[in-house]
Each structure stands twice: as structure tokens, then as C-alpha cells.
Amino acid sequence: MATQQDDGGTKRFRAKRDAILAAAAEAINEQSAKGMTFADVARRVGLNTTSVTYYFKRKEDLAAAAFEHTLDSLLVMLDAALEQPTPRERVARFLALNMARLSRINRGEETAFAVLSDLRATEEPIRARLMADWREVFRRTRSLWGSPASRAATDLNGARAHVLLENIFWLPAWLTRYEPDQYPRVEARLMDVFAGGVAAPDDRWAPSTIDLQHEEAEPGRAAFLLAATRLINERGYRGASVQRIASELNVTKGSFYHHLDAKDELVIACYQRSFDTIVDAQRLADREGGTYWQRLSSIVATLLDIQFAERAPLLRTTALSGLPEAVRAAMIDRSNGIARRYAGTIMDGVAEGSCRAVDALIAAQALMAMQNAAFDMRKWAATMPRSRAIAMYASTILFGLFDDRVLTD
């Protein structure tokens, strides 16, 4: 990272550098790291471009510093959480620290972290350094559950850590629907889902497979959407270029534009396909009937199988930061609509006694985060039978982050 070291100890230097990092994080969250420009960052802090380059010689260095700030802050919070004596208290502390941070951001006392969507799309050698830091964040999150007694427990704790982190990252997307004075209640209700899950005490994991197979009206267009979804999930919105998507399918860029007019249209179409897949699973589960717990667990199992199979995965929320603001808001609205459908299933389950009494709206958002993040765990899932991976990953929200029954069932 190229900075001016001579003045590095002065308060003025640090204050300006921090202001630039905050502006860069804001730009990354809106436009992605590749879409961020020195000119935009300079405008946000009232400087000229040359002044920004005094602190960071290259745009890549500035983005890396913003990502490092996020990762370092997560490690600080995790270290504080690890001071607590039990896994439940550690997770509660980590959640509380993040909710306090979001409260400060809401009051204008702090700026938001740079989202880590583009981490894998950064250049080498920066990428290697950032990914090493990310692995340390994951390792330390997993250690919230203490030392595992077996390989299976290690696998389960890995799933728990991943789902916990994804929920922390997804929180800002839906917390805006609550008034600031409701944040303590949101924290308590989300921790209740983490602690006890959604299942009633006597529920067991016995999902049915939902058949989502159907003929595509435009097979060529569908192939583009699937290739794009996989690449965007792996490399972020900016990292998945039209040329790269076309190369993945061994076709020309002209073929791309035969099916889609622009890259933004491609991402929107990928989201719509993903959302339609989730709604299809929800609708078909209702058609098949059974208890609402049975419907919910079958939906989750079916969607996790799709994510782990990798053939036709759901698009990750990592693409949101690259979209225009109005489109991004529309995609989040559609996501919230699907979450409300999950909430309806949970509430009906509570009424019939097949689901635990939880805040259904908050539990639904936790489910959305879990199923969205599962794509990143496909290599983890490949180390065991698919059904076991699905049961283990689903247990994190359906049975809670501290329930070990999946290890013995």
C-alpha cells in the first residue's frame, strides 16, 4: 500500500486519510470497487484528485485499504466477543457490537464499512493479502464456538460462522425498515433466532425434494444467465465482464447482445431468475401441503441443494453494489417481498404449533441471508454427502447456532 510515510504520525494526516477511506467505502458500497474513481472520492471529501493520490498512489491501493479497514474492524469485534465465557454469549456480544456500530452510523457518528463483495476480484498481490485476512476473520468467527470435539463439529462450526457473518453483512439491507429506537428489539429478536432457531422443540429434519424442473422459453438466454450468475457470484459485478461471460460459453460478445441489451439488464435478469426460483419453491411447497414446518424445511433444503450443486445457483447479493441506485432498491424490494412470504409460512407454523414463536419477519431475513450465502460454501459441501451438507447448513437458522442434534440425527 503506497502512502506518504513521512507525515504518517500527524493527526492531520491521519484525519484526512480516514476521511478518504470513509469516502472510498461509501463509493465502493454504491458502485463496487472497480466502479470507484479517484475523482468521485475526492469530490466526496472536498479535495482534488491530486490530493487523494498524495495518500494513495493507485485506486487499487485505496480500495485495498478500505477493505482492510473492514477486515481489521471485524477482527477487533471478534476479539472482544471471544472474551465472553460461552459460545452463546460470544455470538450475542458480536451481534451487539455490530448493532451498536449500525446505530452510530444511523446517528451520523460513524461511516459504514466497505462491503467485501469485490474482495475476490482484486488484483494480485493485493488479492492474496486480503483473502488471507478474510480467512483469519472466518477462522476467528468459527472459534466463537470453542474447540470442536470432532471433524463433524468442525464442519458444523464452519457453517455457523459463515451464516453468522452473512447475517451481519445483510443486516444493513433490511435494518432501514425499522426506526432507530427499535434497534435493541431487533437485536434481541435476531439473537433469539440465532439461539433457538425456527423449529418447534419436537421438529425433526425430514424435508421433501421439490421438483423445480421446467422448460426454458429461451434456452440460449438461460445459458447466459446461468454463466453470468456463476461468474458474478465468484468475481462480483465488475469482475464478471461481458467478455468473460461470453468466453465461459465459448461464444462471441455479439451473441451476448443478441439475448440481452446491456450488462445491467443481465444482472437484473439474473436476479429475476433467482427470485423466481425461490418463489417457485415456496409456491410448490404450499401446493404439496403438509405442516408449515415441513413446507419451510423442504423449501430450504431444495434451495440449498441448488446452491451446492452450482449448476444453476441463485445470484448473490454481492452484485447489488454495482447496480444503479433505483435498480438496486427494486431488487431489495423484491427480496423483501420474498422474505415476507417466508414470514407468512413461519407465522402459520407458529399458529399450528409446528414452528417456534419467533419474530417471523426477522427470522425470514436470517433465512434469506443463509440461502444467499450458501453458494460460497459449495467446496465445503463437496467434502461430505450432499444431504448431510444441506442438513448441517440449514440447521444454523432452522435449529439455531448452538443446537447439535444434526450431528447425531
Secondary structure as UniProt FT lines:
FT   TURN            6..9
FT   HELIX           11..31
FT   TURN            33..35
FT   HELIX           38..45
FT   HELIX           49..55
FT   HELIX           59..81
FT   TURN            82..83
FT   HELIX           87..106
FT   TURN            107..108
FT   TURN            117..118
FT   HELIX           119..121
FT   TURN            124..125
FT   HELIX           126..142
FT   HELIX           143..145
FT   HELIX           151..175
FT   TURN            176..177
FT   HELIX           180..182
FT   HELIX           183..196
FT   TURN            201..202
FT   HELIX           219..239
FT   HELIX           242..248
FT   TURN            249..250
FT   HELIX           253..259
FT   HELIX           263..288
FT   HELIX           292..309
FT   HELIX           317..322
FT   HELIX           325..352
FT   HELIX           360..373
FT   HELIX           374..377
FT   HELIX           378..381
FT   TURN            382..383
FT   HELIX           386..398
FT   TURN            401..402
FT   HELIX           405..407
//
